[in-house]
Amino acid sequence: MTFRRFAPLFLLISFVSADFSASFNKFLTDNYGKSIDDLLARRDIGPHGSYGGGTHDGSTRTRKQAVVLVHGITNTAGTFSGHRNHLLNAGWSDELYIKQVRFMIQVVAAFTRRKVDVIGYSLGSPISRKAILGGACVDTGENLGPPLTALIDTYVSVAGANRGSFLCAFPFPGACNANNGLSCNSRFIHDINSRQRYEGNTYSRSTVPETTKLDSETLAAS
């Protein structure tokens, strides 16, 4: 399974820029190589690419947990500038991150030296859930590795296509295919729902008009 069609977004609270900060670029290059830095930064799509990092250099634990926001298929980083401002006012500084790739979750956890929170919006919900779940990809058979549950504190799914999309009532090539698409009976949808309680210590799935919130205590009792 490939995530390269989705731009990893990495939100920097202090300002919005279409690139990572110098400190985060250095952290990526020093620890993972220039090719990984280029892959995650998505400079190829200009102002719609990944951004963030702030002044933190990865040598100490951040004051707040990183918030990883995985956007939907028609969104870009700029779509969520209002969310950036809200979190800034709530006390976050340069530790808020938005991104899409499983590897980015691992990198941000290493960079901040603590667990991260993940928000999946729309198509970003099933994509981020698979990124956390890991295991074999339904289309290529590639094994992504074990679940990243231990790296996630809180997971929130907002308007996510977690059971497929009503727009995919009939499977057809593209986003609604029956293999890795959003058809309700696709192999991908079955895969991300074949296990439970892997998204994080606390997770919430928000739809309209209902919100389901589960924490570790609830999970242990259910």
KEDOVO-300139 format. One line per 5 residues: number of its first residue (from 1); for each residue y, x, z of N, C-alpha, C. Coordinates in pm, whole numbers. Example, Ala and Ser with C-alpha at 12.3 -4.5 7.8 and 13.67 -1.06 7.14 Angstrom:
2
1 = -569/1319/780/-450/1230/780/-330/1320/780 ~ -225/1285/708/-106/1367/714/3/1290/787
***
This chain:
222
1 = -119/85/0/0/0/0/123/88/0 ~ 220/52/-79/342/132/-85/460/53/-31 ~ 547/119/44/667/57/99/791/110/28 ~ 774/185/-78/887/254/-136/984/160/-207 ~ 943/39/-235/1035/-55/-299/1135/-112/-200
6 = 1108/-94/-73/1196/-146/30/1277/-32/87 ~ 1409/-44/84/1495/64/132/1490/71/283 ~ 1447/182/339/1451/197/484/1596/198/529 ~ 1627/117/626/1765/107/672/1775/162/813 ~ 1875/243/835/1891/311/962/2037/296/1000
11 = 2066/202/1091/2204/164/1121/2266/253/1227 ~ 2378/309/1196/2456/387/1292/2567/300/1348 ~ 2570/287/1479/2667/199/1542/2811/244/1519 ~ 2838/372/1522/2976/417/1523/3048/389/1392 ~ 2978/397/1279/3038/358/1152/2927/337/1051
16 = 2960/270/941/2861/245/837/2879/345/725 ~ 2773/414/692/2778/512/585/2646/507/512 ~ 2647/536/383/2526/526/303/2445/654/312 ~ 2427/705/430/2344/822/450/2320/839/599 ~ 2219/920/632/2198/956/771/2307/1052/816
21 = 2325/1061/947/2419/1158/1001/2363/1299/981 ~ 2450/1398/993/2408/1537/976/2299/1573/1077 ~ 2311/1522/1199/2213/1557/1303/2076/1498/1273 ~ 2073/1374/1221/1943/1313/1191/1883/1374/1064 ~ 1966/1404/965/1916/1475/847/1853/1607/887
26 = 1918/1679/977/1866/1808/1022/1735/1790/1097 ~ 1728/1688/1183/1606/1660/1257/1490/1631/1162 ~ 1515/1549/1061/1411/1516/964/1368/1639/886 ~ 1464/1714/835/1433/1831/753/1360/1938/834 ~ 1406/1963/956/1345/2067/1039/1203/2030/1081
31 = 1179/1902/1107/1051/1861/1163/953/1804/1061 ~ 1005/1751/949/916/1684/854/934/1733/710 ~ 1042/1806/683/1065/1859/549/1168/1779/471 ~ 1227/1845/372/1332/1783/291/1282/1662/214 ~ 1156/1666/170/1103/1554/91/1097/1426/173
36 = 1064/1437/302/1060/1319/389/1201/1269/416 ~ 1294/1361/436/1434/1322/455/1484/1243/335 ~ 1454/1292/215/1497/1222/93/1429/1086/80 ~ 1301/1080/114/1226/955/102/1283/847/193 ~ 1312/883/317/1361/785/413/1508/750/393
41 = 1586/845/344/1730/821/327/1760/726/211 ~ 1677/726/107/1697/641/-10/1837/656/-69 ~ 1880/782/-88/2010/807/-150/2012/764/-296 ~ 1892/741/-352/1884/701/-493/1944/565/-519 ~ 1962/483/-413/2022/351/-434/2163/345/-375
46 = 2222/462/-355/2363/469/-319/2397/400/-189 ~ 2502/315/-190/2551/254/-67/2455/154/-6 ~ 2347/120/-77/2249/26/-23/2133/97/45 ~ 2142/229/57/2034/306/117/2037/306/269 ~ 1961/398/326/1951/407/471/2073/476/529
51 = 2105/445/654/2217/513/717/2201/516/868 ~ 2269/611/932/2270/616/1077/2240/753/1134 ~ 2229/759/1265/2195/881/1333/2291/925/1440 ~ 2420/903/1418/2519/935/1519/2523/1081/1556 ~ 2563/1108/1680/2576/1246/1727/2451/1293/1801
56 = 2356/1204/1823/2233/1242/1892/2157/1344/1808 ~ 2101/1446/1874/2035/1553/1799/1884/1557/1817 ~ 1829/1463/1894/1685/1457/1911/1632/1545/2023 ~ 1718/1617/2092/1671/1709/2196/1659/1643/2333 ~ 1718/1524/2347/1712/1452/2474/1678/1306/2449
61 = 1650/1235/2556/1618/1093/2548/1747/1013/2536 ~ 1751/918/2444/1871/837/2427/1888/740/2544 ~ 2011/699/2566/2042/608/2676/1980/471/2653 ~ 1983/424/2530/1926/294/2497/1816/310/2393 ~ 1726/211/2389/1621/213/2289/1679/186/2151
66 = 1619/249/2052/1657/221/1914/1614/81/1877 ~ 1695/14/1797/1661/-117/1742/1638/-100/1593 ~ 1516/-122/1549/1478/-104/1410/1479/-241/1342 ~ 1565/-259/1243/1576/-386/1173/1525/-372/1031 ~ 1421/-445/999/1360/-441/866/1408/-563/789
71 = 1487/-541/685/1555/-652/617/1464/-722/516 ~ 1513/-835/465/1439/-911/365/1458/-855/226 ~ 1392/-916/130/1384/-860/-5/1517/-862/-78 ~ 1608/-953/-44/1736/-960/-115/1851/-904/-33 ~ 1821/-844/83/1925/-792/171/1946/-642/151
76 = 2059/-595/202/2087/-452/207/2138/-420/346 ~ 2161/-292/372/2208/-252/504/2339/-321/540 ~ 2429/-335/442/2559/-395/467/2552/-539/513 ~ 2442/-608/480/2425/-746/522/2434/-759/673 ~ 2393/-654/743/2380/-663/888/2491/-592/964
81 = 2607/-572/899/2717/-505/968/2765/-587/1088 ~ 2756/-720/1079/2795/-804/1191/2705/-784/1311 ~ 2575/-766/1285/2481/-738/1393/2515/-604/1459 ~ 2556/-508/1376/2596/-377/1427/2710/-393/1528 ~ 2812/-473/1490/2928/-490/1577/2892/-561/1707
86 = 2802/-660/1697/2759/-732/1817/2691/-637/1915 ~ 2601/-553/1864/2530/-461/1952/2622/-354/2008 ~ 2720/-314/1929/2819/-219/1978/2893/-276/2098 ~ 2933/-403/2086/3004/-468/2196/2916/-488/2318 ~ 2783/-492/2295/2689/-512/2405/2650/-381/2472
91 = 2706/-270/2426/2683/-144/2496/2603/-40/2422 ~ 2553/-73/2300/2484/29/2222/2587/127/2166 ~ 2544/249/2147/2634/345/2083/2573/389/1952 ~ 2519/510/1946/2465/556/1818/2312/554/1817 ~ 2252/463/1897/2106/459/1902/2047/335/1835
96 = 2125/263/1755/2072/146/1686/2027/184/1547 ~ 1905/149/1515/1850/190/1387/1789/72/1314 ~ 1804/73/1182/1742/-27/1098/1663/45/992 ~ 1541/10/977/1463/77/875/1339/-1/841 ~ 1263/47/747/1155/-32/692/1018/33/699
101 = 1008/159/711/882/228/690/811/258/822 ~ 681/245/821/599/279/938/634/419/989 ~ 647/512/896/676/649/935/812/658/1003 ~ 906/574/961/1037/576/1023/1029/535/1170 ~ 941/440/1202/923/401/1342/881/522/1424
106 = 786/599/1370/739/718/1440/850/822/1453 ~ 926/839/1346/1034/938/1346/1143/899/1446 ~ 1182/771/1447/1287/727/1539/1240/738/1683 ~ 1113/705/1710/1059/721/1845/1063/868/1888 ~ 1031/956/1795/1036/1100/1825/1180/1147/1844
111 = 1270/1097/1760/1411/1137/1764/1478/1093/1893 ~ 1445/971/1939/1507/916/2059/1428/946/2186 ~ 1303/990/2167/1214/1022/2278/1188/902/2368 ~ 1174/786/2306/1141/665/2380/1089/559/2284 ~ 1039/448/2340/992/338/2257/1109/278/2180
116 = 1076/205/2074/1178/139/1994/1156/-12/1998 ~ 1261/-87/1967/1251/-231/1944/1255/-254/1794 ~ 1180/-352/1746/1173/-379/1603/1208/-524/1577 ~ 1296/-547/1479/1329/-682/1432/1290/-691/1286 ~ 1206/-788/1253/1169/-812/1114/1233/-940/1066
121 = 1310/-931/957/1380/-1048/905/1321/-1088/770 ~ 1283/-1216/757/1231/-1268/631/1109/-1186/586 ~ 1112/-1134/465/1001/-1053/416/980/-928/501 ~ 1086/-885/570/1072/-770/658/977/-794/774 ~ 950/-921/806/858/-951/916/714/-912/883
126 = 654/-967/776/516/-925/746/505/-777/713 ~ 608/-721/647/604/-578/614/604/-494/741 ~ 692/-526/835/698/-447/959/574/-468/1044 ~ 517/-588/1041/395/-613/1118/280/-529/1065 ~ 270/-518/932/166/-432/876/193/-286/907
131 = 320/-247/906/354/-109/940/309/-76/1081 ~ 324/-171/1172/282/-149/1311/130/-158/1323 ~ 70/-254/1254/-75/-274/1261/-151/-153/1210 ~ -106/-96/1099/-177/17/1040/-307/-30/976 ~ -407/58/975/-535/24/915/-531/34/764
136 = -634/-19/701/-648/-8/556/-554/-102/482 ~ -498/-54/373/-416/-138/285/-508/-223/199 ~ -472/-348/179/-560/-438/105/-564/-407/-44 ~ -462/-340/-95/-458/-315/-239/-514/-179/-278 ~ -487/-77/-198/-531/59/-234/-644/110/-148
141 = -667/47/-32/-769/95/60/-722/212/145 ~ -599/259/122/-546/371/200/-537/333/347 ~ -581/423/434/-575/397/578/-444/451/633 ~ -364/362/688/-234/401/742/-243/465/879 ~ -358/453/943/-373/507/1077/-380/396/1180
146 = -389/432/1307/-403/333/1413/-274/255/1436 ~ -281/144/1509/-161/66/1540/-56/149/1614 ~ 70/115/1592/181/183/1659/228/107/1782 ~ 144/19/1834/182/-67/1946/243/11/2062 ~ 190/128/2090/237/207/2203/381/256/2185
151 = 430/253/2060/566/298/2034/667/184/2036 ~ 618/59/2045/705/-58/2034/720/-125/2170 ~ 843/-144/2214/867/-219/2336/875/-368/2304 ~ 974/-407/2224/993/-548/2191/993/-566/2040 ~ 920/-667/1994/917/-701/1851/969/-843/1834
156 = 1062/-862/1740/1118/-994/1711/1105/-1021/1563 ~ 1048/-1135/1529/1038/-1179/1390/1132/-1297/1370 ~ 1224/-1285/1275/1323/-1390/1249/1301/-1447/1109 ~ 1271/-1577/1103/1251/-1645/974/1154/-1568/886 ~ 1048/-1519/947/953/-1435/875/847/-1513/800
161 = 804/-1458/688/696/-1519/609/562/-1470/661 ~ 538/-1491/789/420/-1435/854/291/-1507/817 ~ 303/-1629/768/185/-1703/721/193/-1727/571 ~ 278/-1650/506/300/-1670/363/427/-1749/340 ~ 458/-1772/213/580/-1843/177/548/-1974/105
166 = 624/-2079/137/606/-2207/69/639/-2195/-79 ~ 716/-2093/-115/748/-2070/-256/628/-2017/-333 ~ 525/-1980/-260/404/-1925/-323/287/-2022/-308 ~ 315/-2151/-330/209/-2251/-319/95/-2221/-414 ~ 127/-2164/-528/26/-2125/-625/38/-1975/-649
171 = -71/-1901/-625/-63/-1756/-646/-41/-1722/-792 ~ 52/-1633/-818/75/-1584/-954/122/-1440/-943 ~ 114/-1364/-1051/148/-1221/-1045/288/-1197/-988 ~ 300/-1088/-915/427/-1054/-853/421/-1078/-703 ~ 531/-1128/-648/541/-1144/-503/442/-1245/-447
176 = 390/-1334/-531/300/-1439/-483/154/-1413/-519 ~ 120/-1291/-552/-19/-1265/-592/-113/-1280/-473 ~ -241/-1299/-503/-341/-1329/-400/-395/-1205/-331 ~ -346/-1089/-370/-395/-966/-308/-298/-917/-199 ~ -185/-860/-240/-88/-811/-142/42/-889/-146
181 = 38/-1012/-196/157/-1095/-207/174/-1191/-92 ~ 268/-1286/-108/301/-1380/-2/235/-1516/-19 ~ 134/-1524/-104/53/-1644/-109/-10/-1664/29 ~ -13/-1788/75/-62/-1814/211/-205/-1766/233 ~ -282/-1757/127/-421/-1714/138/-444/-1574/82
186 = -337/-1498/68/-355/-1363/14/-427/-1274/115 ~ -488/-1169/64/-559/-1075/151/-462/-1008/249 ~ -340/-984/203/-240/-921/289/-205/-1010/408 ~ -179/-1138/382/-145/-1231/490/-261/-1246/587 ~ -383/-1254/533/-500/-1261/622/-509/-1136/708
191 = -479/-1021/648/-491/-894/720/-396/-887/839 ~ -268/-920/819/-172/-905/929/-193/-1010/1038 ~ -269/-1117/1007/-296/-1219/1107/-439/-1213/1160 ~ -514/-1111/1119/-653/-1099/1162/-664/-1047/1305 ~ -556/-988/1355/-551/-941/1493/-426/-996/1559
196 = -428/-1000/1691/-314/-1051/1765/-268/-949/1868 ~ -144/-964/1911/-89/-888/2024/-73/-739/1995 ~ -54/-705/1869/-39/-564/1835/106/-525/1807 ~ 196/-624/1799/333/-595/1755/416/-519/1859 ~ 383/-535/1986/459/-467/2089/428/-523/2226
201 = 490/-466/2328/469/-514/2464/520/-657/2481 ~ 633/-686/2419/690/-820/2417/722/-856/2274 ~ 687/-978/2233/724/-1014/2097/766/-1160/2088 ~ 851/-1187/1991/905/-1320/1969/904/-1349/1821 ~ 855/-1468/1784/860/-1511/1645/950/-1633/1636
206 = 1061/-1618/1568/1162/-1723/1562/1163/-1789/1425 ~ 1144/-1921/1425/1154/-1998/1302/1246/-2116/1330 ~ 1265/-2199/1233/1348/-2318/1252/1256/-2439/1254 ~ 1258/-2523/1361/1352/-2518/1474/1289/-2461/1600 ~ 1183/-2383/1587/1102/-2347/1703/1101/-2196/1722
211 = 1102/-2153/1848/1090/-2012/1880/974/-1992/1976 ~ 888/-1897/1945/777/-1864/2033/801/-1726/2090 ~ 801/-1715/2221/823/-1585/2284/707/-1555/2377 ~ 648/-1440/2360/535/-1400/2441/562/-1262/2498 ~ 529/-1243/2625/541/-1110/2682/403/-1062/2728
216 = 397/-943/2782/268/-884/2817/195/-966/2922 ~ 270/-1030/3013/208/-1111/3116/144/-1235/3055 ~ 216/-1299/2962/162/-1416/2894/39/-1378/2814 ~ 48/-1265/2744/-62/-1221/2661/-187/-1196/2744 ~ -170/-1139/2861/-284/-1107/2945/-354/-1234/2993
221 = -278/-1343/3004/-334/-1468/3054/-389/-1555/2943 ~ -355/-1525/2817/-394/-1613/2708/-520/-1565/2639
***
